[in-house]
Amino acid sequence: MAEISYPFAQANASGGSEMVSQVQWQQMAHLWGGDRIDYQLTSSTYDAAALPFAWKVINGRTVTIDPGNAWVGGFYYQLTATASLDIDPNPTDKPRKDTIVVRADVTKGSVNLAVVKGQPSISPIAPQPQRAPGQRWEMVLLEVDVPATNGALVVYSRGQFDMPRIVATPWNTRSTADFLPRGSLVYDLDVDGGDTQYEAFAGRDGYVVTRHLGRVRTSTPGLWGTNTQPAEVDRVCRWRWIAPNTVHFNMKIKNPGPDITTTGWYMQASLPQPANGRTAQTFEGYIDNPGGNGGRPWLSQVRGISWEGNSTSAVNLFCPSGDSLVVLPGIPARSTLYLSGTYESDVFAE
């Protein structure tokens, strides 16, 4: 039979089977989730000694492993009492790296702890876990440095833990996140009937949008410190969250006329999200002035700066003058200001 499927209530001539062998079980069950320790990391900090499979070295060459549960290669494993594993001596003049693994051995029919011994070398490499369906499948718990001439063991945690399930909401994502475990990823797939879909993380530091997943968002940038500004139809900012607390934007301010002039010691445009003020942040742009209006060049460089200090939604606009930057004097009639950049926002009020 070229086509095999399982498990069904009874075997049939179409290839359906009601029995599942160990190998078939693993082929099916390992797809249900990746290897991991059955313990969700939902706290702000952790005490290594209180986590599942906590370890310590005794008598110089023995590593003890505390109880814990894990999912490995499609099989569930429980360690219900402290286990002890001996690390082989290393009398050579070169160091060695070993690993302690949880090993699902399908031919043996059980899951057990095991020590995998590495090779002594000037630059030793820890053995990679075996992942052979139907044979041995390993998840690394610990990496053990075994110094030359039987030096003292140094043990490092390499355990991979469970995390809260990723969930989605049709709306009210920010409020829903208040009831999720710390460390949850949540997707807003409706955004209250508009806007763009996004991913967010409810973590130790609070709730933060991690990235927009669909179309860009738009806003209308304002101009400050000028005699006038164009109508909303001539001002647009396209932006999105591209990473936690990180915004990318492209701004266009088209001046159909008359000249926009700076009236004070500054000229500013508004950003789509406040910029963090822990350090100054800079942006690049230019003015496209094909008619040479206002006695300005066809193309002229613009530099945007958000000052160090408080969080701010304003970017200060400058242009080169010799070796210096001076306040942008304005935007000539029938010209367009373009400005873009990526910057750190201030979601966490730092």
C-alpha positions in Angstrom: 0.0 0.0 0.0 1.5 3.3 -1.1 -0.8 5.4 1.1 -0.8 4.9 4.9 -2.7 7.0 7.4 -3.5 6.6 11.1 -5.0 6.4 13.7 -8.6 5.5 12.7 -11.3 3.5 14.5 -10.4 0.4 12.3 -8.1 -0.6 9.6 -9.4 -0.4 6.0 -8.4 -1.2 2.4 -7.6 2.5 1.7 -4.5 2.4 3.9 -6.1 3.5 7.2 -4.7 1.8 10.3 -6.0 1.7 13.9 -2.7 0.6 15.4 0.2 3.0 15.9 3.7 1.7 16.4 6.3 3.6 18.5 7.9 4.9 15.3 4.5 6.0 13.9 3.7 7.6 17.2 6.9 9.7 17.1 6.4 10.6 13.4 3.0 12.0 14.4 3.6 13.3 18.0 6.8 15.3 17.5 4.9 17.7 15.2 2.6 18.7 18.1 5.3 20.9 19.6 9.1 21.4 19.8 11.3 19.8 22.4 11.1 21.8 25.7 11.0 21.6 29.4 7.4 21.5 30.7 7.6 24.8 32.6 6.5 28.2 31.3 8.8 31.2 31.9 6.2 33.8 33.0 8.1 35.5 35.9 10.3 38.6 35.8 13.4 36.8 37.2 14.3 33.2 38.0 16.2 31.3 40.7 18.2 28.6 38.9 17.9 26.3 41.9 14.1 26.5 41.8 13.7 25.6 38.2 13.0 22.1 36.9 16.1 20.0 36.3 18.2 22.2 38.6 21.7 20.9 38.9 24.8 20.9 41.1 28.2 19.2 41.1 29.1 16.9 44.0 32.2 14.9 44.8 34.0 16.7 42.0 32.8 14.5 39.1 29.1 13.9 39.7 26.2 16.1 38.4 22.9 15.8 40.2 19.7 16.7 38.4 16.5 17.7 40.3 13.0 16.5 39.2 11.3 17.9 36.2 9.2 17.1 33.2 9.9 17.5 29.4 8.6 16.8 26.0 11.3 15.3 23.8 10.9 14.0 20.2 7.2 13.4 20.6 7.4 11.6 24.0 6.7 12.9 27.5 9.3 12.5 30.2 9.1 12.8 34.0 12.0 12.7 36.4 10.4 12.2 39.8 13.5 12.0 42.0 17.0 13.5 41.9 19.2 11.7 39.5 23.1 11.4 39.6 25.3 11.2 36.5 29.0 10.7 36.5 31.3 12.6 34.2 34.2 10.6 32.9 37.6 11.8 34.0 39.8 13.7 31.5 43.5 12.9 32.2 44.6 14.3 28.9 46.3 17.7 28.4 43.4 19.0 26.3 39.9 20.2 27.6 36.7 18.4 26.7 33.0 19.4 26.4 30.3 16.9 27.3 26.5 17.3 27.3 23.8 16.0 29.5 20.7 15.2 27.5 17.2 13.9 27.8 17.2 11.0 25.3 14.1 9.4 23.7 15.3 6.0 22.5 12.5 4.5 20.3 14.3 1.1 19.9 14.7 0.9 23.7 11.2 2.2 24.3 11.9 4.8 27.0 13.2 8.3 27.7 16.2 8.7 30.0 18.9 11.1 31.0 22.3 10.4 29.5 25.8 11.9 29.3 27.3 12.4 25.9 31.0 12.5 25.9 32.9 14.9 23.7 36.4 14.7 22.3 39.5 16.4 24.0 40.7 19.3 21.8 42.6 22.6 22.1 39.2 24.1 21.1 36.7 21.5 22.2 33.2 21.4 20.7 30.2 20.0 22.6 28.5 17.0 20.9 25.4 18.0 18.9 22.1 16.3 19.9 21.0 13.3 17.9 17.6 13.8 16.2 16.9 10.6 14.3 13.2 9.7 14.1 12.6 6.0 15.0 16.0 5.8 16.8 17.4 8.4 19.2 16.2 11.9 19.7 17.9 14.1 22.2 17.3 17.5 24.0 20.3 19.1 25.6 19.9 20.1 29.3 23.4 20.9 30.3 26.8 21.6 28.8 29.8 20.5 30.9 33.3 21.9 30.6 35.7 19.1 31.5 39.2 20.7 31.9 42.4 19.0 31.1 44.1 16.9 33.7 40.9 16.4 35.6 40.3 20.0 36.5 37.1 21.1 38.2 33.9 20.7 36.2 32.0 23.8 35.0 28.4 23.3 34.1 26.1 25.6 32.1 22.4 25.4 31.6 21.2 24.7 28.0 17.6 23.8 28.8 14.9 25.2 26.5 11.7 26.0 28.4 8.0 26.3 27.5 6.4 29.7 26.9 2.8 31.0 26.9 0.9 30.1 23.8 0.6 32.6 21.0 -2.9 33.9 20.8 -5.0 36.2 18.6 -7.8 38.6 19.2 -10.3 40.2 16.9 -10.3 43.4 18.9 -9.4 45.0 22.2 -5.9 43.4 22.1 -4.3 45.8 24.5 -6.9 45.2 27.2 -6.9 41.5 26.6 -3.2 41.3 27.1 -3.7 42.4 30.8 -5.1 38.9 31.4 -2.4 36.9 29.6 0.7 35.4 31.3 3.8 37.5 31.2 5.8 36.7 28.1 2.8 36.2 25.8 2.8 37.1 22.1 -0.6 38.2 20.9 -1.9 39.1 17.4 -4.6 41.7 16.7 -6.3 40.4 13.6 -9.1 43.0 13.2 -7.8 46.1 15.0 -11.4 47.2 15.9 -12.5 47.2 12.3 -9.7 49.3 10.8 -6.0 50.2 10.8 -3.5 47.4 10.2 -2.9 44.1 11.8 -0.1 43.8 14.3 1.8 41.6 16.7 2.4 42.6 20.4 4.4 41.3 23.3 3.1 41.4 26.9 6.4 41.0 28.8 8.3 42.0 31.9 8.5 45.6 30.9 4.9 46.0 29.8 2.9 45.8 26.6 4.6 46.8 23.4 3.6 46.5 19.7 6.5 44.5 18.1 5.6 45.0 14.5 2.9 45.9 12.1 2.0 43.0 9.8 -0.1 44.6 7.0 -0.3 47.9 5.3 1.4 50.9 6.7 -0.3 53.4 9.0 -0.7 57.0 8.0 -0.8 60.3 9.9 -0.9 64.0 9.1 2.4 65.6 10.2 2.1 69.2 11.5 4.5 72.1 11.0 5.5 74.3 13.9 7.4 77.6 14.0 6.1 78.6 10.5 3.8 81.3 9.1 1.4 78.7 7.7 1.2 75.0 6.7 -0.4 73.2 3.7 -3.8 71.6 3.9 -4.0 68.1 5.3 -4.3 66.6 1.8 -0.8 67.8 1.1 0.8 66.4 4.3 1.2 62.7 4.9 3.4 60.4 7.0 3.5 56.7 6.3 4.8 54.7 9.2 4.9 51.4 11.0 6.3 49.7 14.1 9.2 47.5 12.7 10.4 46.2 16.1 9.6 46.7 19.8 9.6 50.4 20.5 11.1 51.1 17.0 9.4 53.2 14.3 10.2 53.6 10.6 8.5 56.6 8.8 8.5 58.4 5.5 7.1 62.0 5.6 6.0 64.2 2.7 4.9 67.8 3.0 3.9 69.4 -0.3 3.6 73.1 -0.4 1.4 74.2 -3.3 2.1 77.9 -2.4 2.7 80.5 -1.2 6.1 80.2 0.5 6.2 78.7 3.9 8.6 80.6 6.1 10.1 80.0 9.5 8.9 82.7 12.0 11.2 82.0 14.9 14.4 80.2 16.0 13.1 76.8 15.0 11.1 74.9 12.4 9.6 71.5 13.4 7.5 68.7 12.0 5.6 66.2 14.1 6.6 62.6 14.3 4.0 59.7 14.3 5.1 58.5 17.7 7.1 60.3 20.4 10.9 59.9 20.1 12.9 58.7 23.1 15.0 61.6 24.5 17.8 59.6 26.2 20.0 60.6 23.3 19.5 62.8 20.3 18.2 61.1 17.1 18.8 62.2 13.5 16.9 61.9 10.3 17.6 62.6 6.6 15.6 64.4 4.0 15.6 66.9 1.1 13.4 69.6 -0.5 12.4 69.0 -4.1 12.1 72.5 -5.7 12.0 72.0 -9.5 11.1 75.6 -10.2 13.9 77.1 -8.1 11.3 79.1 -6.2 12.2 81.3 -3.3 15.8 81.6 -4.7 16.4 78.0 -3.4 18.2 75.2 -5.2 16.4 72.5 -7.2 17.4 70.0 -4.6 18.6 70.9 -1.1 19.5 68.7 1.9 17.4 68.6 5.1 18.6 67.2 8.4 16.1 66.4 11.2 17.1 66.2 14.9 15.1 65.2 18.0 17.0 66.7 20.9 18.4 64.8 23.9 16.2 65.5 26.9 12.5 64.7 27.3 10.4 62.5 25.1 9.2 64.5 22.1 6.9 64.3 19.1 8.8 67.1 17.3 11.7 66.8 14.9 13.7 70.0 14.4 14.5 70.8 10.8 17.9 72.1 9.6 19.8 72.6 6.4 23.5 72.8 5.7 25.3 76.2 5.5 29.0 75.8 4.9 30.3 73.6 7.7 27.3 74.2 9.9 23.6 73.4 10.2 21.1 76.3 10.3 17.4 76.3 10.9 15.5 75.5 7.8 14.3 78.9 6.5 11.1 77.4 5.0 9.6 75.4 2.2 9.3 77.4 -1.1 6.0 77.5 -3.0 5.4 74.5 -5.3 8.1 72.4 -3.6 8.0 69.3 -1.4 9.8 68.4 1.8 10.7 64.7 2.2 12.0 63.3 5.5 12.4 59.7 6.6 14.2 57.6 9.2 14.1 54.9 11.9 14.0 55.9 15.5 13.6 54.7 19.1 10.2 55.6 20.5 9.3 56.0 24.2 6.7 53.3 24.9 8.3 52.5 28.3 8.6 56.1 29.3 12.3 55.8 29.8 
